[in-house]
Amino acid sequence: MKKQNLKKMLWTLLIVAGMALGLTLGMNWQKWFGNQPAQSSLAEVDKDAEDWQGKKEQEKEAVKEADSIAIPGYDKIQLAADEEVQAVNLHNPERNTCYFKLSLLLPDGTKLWESKLIEPGKAIYELNLNQTLAAAEYPDAVLKYECFALDDQRPLNGSEIKLTLQVV
């Protein structure tokens, strides 16, 4: 009798599992096997691209290169140890249409130096630090650029360049 009950139970489970499988297939058949177009994994080629013929003149409405701000980048700046007066080469590129105000900061935020407004095409070749520095490398120091409009000195975009101060 136990064998017969076990057989009935297995058949019942098999029928219930078959119905569940059939129901699942029926509900998802279209989603899984429907007539969807095959999707390509390749990127689409831009049909509007033109043959390269060198630098092309932009239309007058386009943004001019001079409307962007050129900010020089530095990986490192070398300074003299235990000296306040330092020889540097920091400049505002001539193509810019804004003033620069530069600040040199230690990694902890201590301001070593801050310039006045620097006109386009002008440079700072010598600066006086607020404090002297011991000989060492100071990674993650910051050269901060603040930019201001030439006409009314309103603030513009700026930048903070991380660099290494090499004090020798």
C-alpha positions as a Markdown table, in Angstrom:
| # | Residue | x | y | z |
|---|---|---|---|---|
| 1 | Met | 0.0 | 0.0 | 0.0 |
| 2 | Lys | 2.9 | 2.4 | 0.8 |
| 3 | Lys | 4.3 | 1.7 | -2.7 |
| 4 | Gln | 1.0 | 2.5 | -4.3 |
| 5 | Asn | 0.6 | 5.8 | -2.3 |
| 6 | Leu | 4.2 | 6.8 | -3.2 |
| 7 | Lys | 3.4 | 6.1 | -6.9 |
| 8 | Lys | 0.3 | 8.3 | -6.8 |
| 9 | Met | 2.2 | 11.1 | -5.1 |
| 10 | Leu | 5.0 | 11.0 | -7.7 |
| 11 | Trp | 2.5 | 11.1 | -10.5 |
| 12 | Thr | 0.6 | 14.0 | -8.9 |
| 13 | Leu | 3.9 | 15.9 | -8.4 |
| 14 | Leu | 4.9 | 15.1 | -12.0 |
| 15 | Ile | 1.6 | 16.4 | -13.4 |
| 16 | Val | 1.7 | 19.6 | -11.2 |
| 17 | Ala | 5.3 | 20.2 | -12.3 |
| 18 | Gly | 4.3 | 19.7 | -16.0 |
| 19 | Met | 1.4 | 22.1 | -15.7 |
| 20 | Ala | 3.7 | 24.7 | -14.0 |
| 21 | Leu | 6.2 | 24.3 | -16.8 |
| 22 | Gly | 3.5 | 24.5 | -19.5 |
| 23 | Leu | 2.0 | 27.6 | -17.9 |
| 24 | Thr | 5.5 | 29.3 | -17.7 |
| 25 | Leu | 6.2 | 28.5 | -21.3 |
| 26 | Gly | 2.8 | 29.7 | -22.4 |
| 27 | Met | 3.1 | 33.0 | -20.6 |
| 28 | Asn | 6.7 | 33.7 | -21.8 |
| 29 | Trp | 6.8 | 32.1 | -25.3 |
| 30 | Gln | 6.3 | 35.4 | -27.2 |
| 31 | Lys | 8.8 | 37.2 | -25.0 |
| 32 | Trp | 11.4 | 34.5 | -25.5 |
| 33 | Phe | 10.8 | 33.3 | -29.0 |
| 34 | Gly | 8.7 | 36.1 | -30.6 |
| 35 | Asn | 9.4 | 37.7 | -34.0 |
| 36 | Gln | 11.8 | 40.4 | -32.8 |
| 37 | Pro | 14.4 | 41.6 | -35.1 |
| 38 | Ala | 17.9 | 40.5 | -34.2 |
| 39 | Gln | 19.8 | 43.2 | -32.4 |
| 40 | Ser | 23.4 | 43.8 | -33.4 |
| 41 | Ser | 26.0 | 44.3 | -30.8 |
| 42 | Leu | 28.0 | 46.5 | -33.2 |
| 43 | Ala | 28.0 | 50.3 | -32.9 |
| 44 | Glu | 26.4 | 52.3 | -35.6 |
| 45 | Val | 28.6 | 54.1 | -38.1 |
| 46 | Asp | 28.0 | 57.9 | -38.3 |
| 47 | Lys | 26.7 | 58.5 | -41.9 |
| 48 | Asp | 27.2 | 62.3 | -41.5 |
| 49 | Ala | 31.0 | 62.0 | -40.9 |
| 50 | Glu | 33.1 | 63.6 | -43.6 |
| 51 | Asp | 36.5 | 62.8 | -45.0 |
| 52 | Trp | 39.3 | 64.4 | -43.0 |
| 53 | Gln | 40.8 | 67.4 | -44.9 |
| 54 | Gly | 42.7 | 69.1 | -42.1 |
| 55 | Lys | 41.4 | 71.9 | -39.8 |
| 56 | Lys | 38.1 | 73.2 | -41.1 |
| 57 | Glu | 37.0 | 76.8 | -40.6 |
| 58 | Gln | 34.0 | 77.0 | -38.2 |
| 59 | Glu | 30.9 | 79.0 | -39.0 |
| 60 | Lys | 30.6 | 82.4 | -37.2 |
| 61 | Glu | 27.9 | 81.1 | -34.8 |
| 62 | Ala | 30.2 | 78.4 | -33.6 |
| 63 | Val | 32.1 | 78.9 | -30.4 |
| 64 | Lys | 35.5 | 80.3 | -31.1 |
| 65 | Glu | 38.6 | 78.8 | -29.6 |
| 66 | Ala | 39.3 | 82.2 | -27.8 |
| 67 | Asp | 36.0 | 81.8 | -25.9 |
| 68 | Ser | 37.4 | 78.9 | -23.9 |
| 69 | Ile | 40.0 | 79.3 | -21.2 |
| 70 | Ala | 43.5 | 77.8 | -21.7 |
| 71 | Ile | 44.8 | 76.7 | -18.3 |
| 72 | Pro | 48.5 | 75.5 | -18.3 |
| 73 | Gly | 49.0 | 72.2 | -16.5 |
| 74 | Tyr | 52.1 | 71.2 | -14.4 |
| 75 | Asp | 53.2 | 67.9 | -13.0 |
| 76 | Lys | 55.7 | 69.4 | -10.7 |
| 77 | Ile | 57.1 | 72.8 | -9.6 |
| 78 | Gln | 60.6 | 73.0 | -8.2 |
| 79 | Leu | 61.3 | 75.5 | -5.3 |
| 80 | Ala | 64.3 | 76.3 | -3.3 |
| 81 | Ala | 64.4 | 75.1 | 0.3 |
| 82 | Asp | 64.4 | 77.7 | 3.2 |
| 83 | Glu | 63.8 | 80.6 | 0.8 |
| 84 | Glu | 60.8 | 83.0 | 0.6 |
| 85 | Val | 61.7 | 84.4 | -2.9 |
| 86 | Gln | 61.3 | 81.7 | -5.6 |
| 87 | Ala | 61.9 | 81.6 | -9.3 |
| 88 | Val | 58.9 | 80.2 | -11.2 |
| 89 | Asn | 57.4 | 80.3 | -14.7 |
| 90 | Leu | 53.6 | 80.8 | -14.3 |
| 91 | His | 51.7 | 82.5 | -17.1 |
| 92 | Asn | 48.3 | 83.4 | -18.5 |
| 93 | Pro | 48.3 | 82.3 | -22.2 |
| 94 | Glu | 47.9 | 85.2 | -24.6 |
| 95 | Arg | 44.9 | 83.7 | -26.3 |
| 96 | Asn | 42.8 | 83.9 | -23.1 |
| 97 | Thr | 40.2 | 86.6 | -22.7 |
| 98 | Cys | 40.3 | 86.7 | -18.9 |
| 99 | Tyr | 42.5 | 87.5 | -15.9 |
| 100 | Phe | 44.1 | 84.7 | -13.8 |
| 101 | Lys | 44.5 | 84.8 | -10.1 |
| 102 | Leu | 46.8 | 82.0 | -9.0 |
| 103 | Ser | 47.3 | 80.4 | -5.6 |
| 104 | Leu | 49.8 | 77.8 | -4.5 |
| 105 | Leu | 48.6 | 75.5 | -1.8 |
| 106 | Leu | 50.1 | 72.7 | 0.3 |
| 107 | Pro | 48.2 | 69.4 | 0.4 |
| 108 | Asp | 46.7 | 70.4 | 3.8 |
| 109 | Gly | 45.3 | 73.6 | 2.2 |
| 110 | Thr | 47.9 | 76.0 | 3.6 |
| 111 | Lys | 48.2 | 78.9 | 1.2 |
| 112 | Leu | 51.8 | 79.4 | 0.3 |
| 113 | Trp | 51.3 | 82.2 | -2.2 |
| 114 | Glu | 48.5 | 84.1 | -4.1 |
| 115 | Ser | 48.9 | 86.4 | -7.1 |
| 116 | Lys | 47.1 | 89.5 | -8.0 |
| 117 | Leu | 45.2 | 89.5 | -11.4 |
| 118 | Ile | 47.4 | 88.4 | -14.3 |
| 119 | Glu | 46.5 | 89.7 | -17.7 |
| 120 | Pro | 46.6 | 87.4 | -20.8 |
| 121 | Gly | 50.1 | 87.2 | -22.2 |
| 122 | Lys | 51.7 | 88.1 | -18.9 |
| 123 | Ala | 53.8 | 85.8 | -16.6 |
| 124 | Ile | 55.0 | 85.6 | -13.0 |
| 125 | Tyr | 58.7 | 84.7 | -12.9 |
| 126 | Glu | 59.4 | 85.4 | -9.2 |
| 127 | Leu | 57.1 | 85.1 | -6.2 |
| 128 | Asn | 57.4 | 85.5 | -2.4 |
| 129 | Leu | 56.1 | 82.6 | -0.4 |
| 130 | Asn | 54.1 | 83.2 | 2.8 |
| 131 | Gln | 56.5 | 80.7 | 4.5 |
| 132 | Thr | 59.7 | 78.9 | 3.7 |
| 133 | Leu | 59.6 | 75.2 | 3.1 |
| 134 | Ala | 62.0 | 72.4 | 4.2 |
| 135 | Ala | 63.6 | 70.3 | 1.5 |
| 136 | Ala | 61.2 | 67.5 | 0.6 |
| 137 | Glu | 58.6 | 66.4 | -1.9 |
| 138 | Tyr | 55.1 | 67.6 | -1.3 |
| 139 | Pro | 52.8 | 65.4 | -3.5 |
| 140 | Asp | 49.2 | 66.5 | -4.0 |
| 141 | Ala | 50.0 | 70.2 | -3.7 |
| 142 | Val | 47.6 | 72.4 | -5.6 |
| 143 | Leu | 48.0 | 75.3 | -8.1 |
| 144 | Lys | 44.6 | 77.0 | -8.1 |
| 145 | Tyr | 43.4 | 79.0 | -11.0 |
| 146 | Glu | 40.6 | 81.6 | -10.5 |
| 147 | Cys | 39.5 | 83.3 | -13.7 |
| 148 | Phe | 37.8 | 86.7 | -14.0 |
| 149 | Ala | 36.3 | 88.5 | -17.0 |
| 150 | Leu | 38.4 | 91.3 | -18.4 |
| 151 | Asp | 35.5 | 93.9 | -18.5 |
| 152 | Asp | 33.8 | 93.6 | -15.1 |
| 153 | Gln | 36.0 | 91.0 | -13.3 |
| 154 | Arg | 33.1 | 88.7 | -12.7 |
| 155 | Pro | 34.2 | 85.2 | -11.7 |
| 156 | Leu | 34.5 | 82.6 | -14.5 |
| 157 | Asn | 35.3 | 78.9 | -14.4 |
| 158 | Gly | 38.6 | 78.0 | -12.7 |
| 159 | Ser | 40.6 | 74.9 | -12.0 |
| 160 | Glu | 42.7 | 73.2 | -9.4 |
| 161 | Ile | 45.8 | 71.4 | -10.7 |
| 162 | Lys | 47.3 | 68.8 | -8.4 |
| 163 | Leu | 51.1 | 68.7 | -8.7 |
| 164 | Thr | 54.2 | 67.8 | -6.7 |
| 165 | Leu | 56.2 | 70.5 | -5.1 |
| 166 | Gln | 59.9 | 69.5 | -5.3 |
| 167 | Val | 61.7 | 71.6 | -2.7 |
| 168 | Val | 65.5 | 71.2 | -3.0 |
